[in-house]
Amino acid sequence: WATQQVVLMWLMMGLSVCEVARSFWPSRRTIGRWWQWLMAGFNTHSLYLRSRFPELGRAVDWIAFWSLCFERMRLGEAMGWLDRVEVRVP
């Protein structure tokens, strides 16, 4: 989860998948898949995480939501919370 979080944070800062892939071991395809997964799961993930962490409700879009979430917890912790409420995570 730690590597995935750093990769996703770099993408949220505006770097391209190719730029990020030059700095990390996952392939461009894997990094792209992670990015798509984060976008696709936003509605479900944000619903459950906002119900547990109301301060995340201040985010105006999915990138702002995940940026705020990553300031408060690691990606692994967020996925742990989602798993506890039976939301499917990879």
Secondary structure, 3 states (H helix, E strand, C coil): CHHHHHHHHHHHCCCCHHHHHCCCCCCHHHHHHHHHHHHHCHHHHHHHHHHHCHHHHHCCCHHHHHHHHHHHCCHHHHHHHHHHCCCCCC
